[in-house]
């Protein structure tokens, strides 16, 4: 269990350090790491946390965004693209969908879930701080692969 907690923290910490705009990292982390909001059954508290994922385009460091064209947005092509960029078999999921959030799962399973049960903001952390995938169901223009060549941004 402690080992899982360490993996989860390393994925989330590395994600914020690499993919959130420099001037916004402290605020993002402050809200993002509030367990009581994230896991809350109170819709209003959970929505405050989920809003970070729903409006991620305002927080993301655009220098690492690779937008996937609509023609590439099939499960097979997304998986192929992530694999080509170095993704391993498993990913850590950060999502406004409580049933996905905080899980370590095969990339295929996570992408399959997103194809059949769309969410308003989901991140698949493929390599902590180096490779991630972001999807927002209502805006196909917000289907991104986030890639950082080196993990030196803090």
QUISUL-V536267 format. One record per residue. RES is the residue in three letters. SS is DSSP state (hx for helix, st for strand, lp for the rest). PSI is psi in whole degrees, -180 to 180 (999 if undefined). OMEGA is omega in degrees with one decimal (999 if undefined). Layout:
BEGIN
res=RES ss=SS psi=PSI omega=OMEGA
res=RES ss=SS psi=PSI omega=OMEGA
END
This chain:
BEGIN
res=UNK ss=lp psi=-47 omega=178.7
res=UNK ss=hx psi=-36 omega=178.4
res=UNK ss=hx psi=-41 omega=177.4
res=UNK ss=hx psi=-43 omega=179.6
res=UNK ss=hx psi=-41 omega=179.5
res=UNK ss=hx psi=-42 omega=177.8
res=UNK ss=hx psi=-47 omega=-178.9
res=UNK ss=hx psi=-49 omega=179.5
res=UNK ss=hx psi=-39 omega=-179.9
res=UNK ss=hx psi=-39 omega=177.4
res=UNK ss=hx psi=-48 omega=-176.5
res=UNK ss=hx psi=-43 omega=178.7
res=UNK ss=hx psi=-45 omega=179.5
res=UNK ss=hx psi=-37 omega=178.7
res=UNK ss=hx psi=-50 omega=179.8
res=UNK ss=hx psi=-44 omega=-179.0
res=UNK ss=hx psi=-32 omega=-175.2
res=UNK ss=hx psi=-33 omega=-168.5
res=UNK ss=hx psi=-5 omega=177.9
res=UNK ss=st psi=140 omega=179.8
res=UNK ss=lp psi=140 omega=-176.3
res=UNK ss=hx psi=-50 omega=-176.1
res=UNK ss=hx psi=-9 omega=-176.0
res=UNK ss=hx psi=-3 omega=-175.3
res=UNK ss=hx psi=-45 omega=-176.5
res=UNK ss=hx psi=-48 omega=-179.4
res=UNK ss=hx psi=-44 omega=179.5
res=UNK ss=hx psi=-48 omega=-178.1
res=UNK ss=hx psi=-38 omega=-179.8
res=UNK ss=hx psi=-47 omega=-179.7
res=UNK ss=hx psi=-42 omega=-174.5
res=UNK ss=hx psi=-37 omega=-175.3
res=UNK ss=lp psi=5 omega=177.9
res=UNK ss=lp psi=98 omega=-177.8
res=UNK ss=hx psi=-38 omega=-176.6
res=UNK ss=hx psi=-31 omega=176.3
res=UNK ss=hx psi=-43 omega=-176.2
res=UNK ss=hx psi=-44 omega=-176.1
res=UNK ss=lp psi=3 omega=-175.0
res=UNK ss=lp psi=141 omega=173.1
res=UNK ss=lp psi=-13 omega=176.5
res=UNK ss=lp psi=114 omega=-174.6
res=UNK ss=hx psi=-41 omega=-178.1
res=UNK ss=hx psi=-44 omega=178.8
res=UNK ss=hx psi=-44 omega=-179.4
res=UNK ss=hx psi=-38 omega=-179.0
res=UNK ss=hx psi=-35 omega=177.6
res=UNK ss=hx psi=-43 omega=177.5
res=UNK ss=hx psi=-47 omega=-177.5
res=UNK ss=hx psi=-29 omega=-179.6
res=UNK ss=hx psi=-31 omega=177.4
res=UNK ss=hx psi=-41 omega=-179.6
res=UNK ss=hx psi=-38 omega=-179.5
res=UNK ss=hx psi=-37 omega=-178.3
res=UNK ss=lp psi=34 omega=-174.7
res=UNK ss=hx psi=-25 omega=180.0
res=UNK ss=hx psi=-22 omega=177.9
res=UNK ss=hx psi=-19 omega=-175.7
res=UNK ss=lp psi=-25 omega=-169.7
res=UNK ss=st psi=143 omega=173.1
res=UNK ss=lp psi=106 omega=-173.4
res=UNK ss=hx psi=-16 omega=-178.7
res=UNK ss=hx psi=-13 omega=-179.2
res=UNK ss=hx psi=8 omega=-177.1
res=UNK ss=st psi=129 omega=171.1
res=UNK ss=st psi=104 omega=-178.6
res=UNK ss=st psi=136 omega=177.0
res=UNK ss=lp psi=124 omega=177.2
res=UNK ss=lp psi=154 omega=-178.6
res=UNK ss=hx psi=-37 omega=-179.1
res=UNK ss=hx psi=-19 omega=-179.5
res=UNK ss=hx psi=3 omega=-172.3
res=UNK ss=lp psi=51 omega=170.2
res=UNK ss=lp psi=159 omega=-178.3
res=UNK ss=hx psi=-45 omega=-177.7
res=UNK ss=hx psi=-43 omega=-178.8
res=UNK ss=hx psi=-38 omega=177.1
res=UNK ss=hx psi=-48 omega=179.5
res=UNK ss=hx psi=-44 omega=179.0
res=UNK ss=hx psi=-42 omega=179.8
res=UNK ss=hx psi=-45 omega=179.4
res=UNK ss=hx psi=-42 omega=179.1
res=UNK ss=hx psi=-44 omega=178.8
res=UNK ss=hx psi=-32 omega=-179.9
res=UNK ss=lp psi=2 omega=173.9
res=UNK ss=lp psi=4 omega=-179.1
res=UNK ss=lp psi=143 omega=175.2
res=UNK ss=lp psi=-172 omega=-176.4
res=UNK ss=lp psi=-34 omega=-177.1
res=UNK ss=st psi=152 omega=174.7
res=UNK ss=st psi=162 omega=175.3
res=UNK ss=st psi=130 omega=-174.1
res=UNK ss=st psi=131 omega=173.3
res=UNK ss=st psi=119 omega=-173.2
res=UNK ss=st psi=150 omega=173.3
res=UNK ss=lp psi=-16 omega=175.3
res=UNK ss=lp psi=110 omega=-174.2
res=UNK ss=lp psi=-32 omega=-178.1
res=UNK ss=lp psi=-16 omega=177.8
res=UNK ss=lp psi=-35 omega=-170.4
res=UNK ss=lp psi=132 omega=175.0
res=UNK ss=lp psi=8 omega=-178.4
res=UNK ss=lp psi=147 omega=169.8
res=UNK ss=st psi=123 omega=-175.9
res=UNK ss=st psi=164 omega=176.5
res=UNK ss=st psi=142 omega=179.9
res=UNK ss=hx psi=-42 omega=178.8
res=UNK ss=hx psi=-45 omega=-179.0
res=UNK ss=hx psi=-42 omega=179.6
res=UNK ss=hx psi=-46 omega=179.0
res=UNK ss=hx psi=-39 omega=178.0
res=UNK ss=hx psi=-44 omega=177.7
res=UNK ss=hx psi=-45 omega=-178.3
res=UNK ss=hx psi=-30 omega=178.5
res=UNK ss=hx psi=-32 omega=-176.1
res=UNK ss=hx psi=-24 omega=-179.3
res=UNK ss=lp psi=82 omega=-175.7
res=UNK ss=lp psi=149 omega=177.5
res=UNK ss=lp psi=167 omega=-179.5
res=UNK ss=lp psi=0 omega=176.8
res=UNK ss=lp psi=107 omega=179.7
res=UNK ss=st psi=138 omega=177.9
res=UNK ss=st psi=133 omega=171.0
res=UNK ss=st psi=113 omega=178.1
res=UNK ss=st psi=109 omega=-174.4
res=UNK ss=st psi=-44 omega=174.4
res=UNK ss=st psi=116 omega=-173.7
res=UNK ss=lp psi=119 omega=176.4
res=UNK ss=lp psi=1 omega=-178.1
res=UNK ss=lp psi=-34 omega=-177.2
res=UNK ss=st psi=127 omega=178.4
res=UNK ss=st psi=165 omega=179.3
res=UNK ss=st psi=137 omega=178.8
res=UNK ss=st psi=138 omega=178.3
res=UNK ss=st psi=140 omega=175.4
res=UNK ss=lp psi=119 omega=-171.4
res=UNK ss=lp psi=-38 omega=-174.4
res=UNK ss=lp psi=-14 omega=-177.5
res=UNK ss=lp psi=100 omega=-178.7
res=UNK ss=hx psi=-21 omega=176.7
res=UNK ss=hx psi=-12 omega=178.7
res=UNK ss=hx psi=47 omega=170.9
res=UNK ss=st psi=105 omega=-170.4
res=UNK ss=st psi=150 omega=164.0
res=UNK ss=st psi=126 omega=-179.8
res=UNK ss=st psi=121 omega=-177.0
res=UNK ss=st psi=133 omega=176.7
res=UNK ss=lp psi=124 omega=-178.3
res=UNK ss=lp psi=-43 omega=177.1
res=UNK ss=lp psi=156 omega=-178.3
res=UNK ss=lp psi=54 omega=-176.2
res=UNK ss=lp psi=-10 omega=-179.9
res=UNK ss=lp psi=135 omega=176.2
res=UNK ss=lp psi=999 omega=999
END
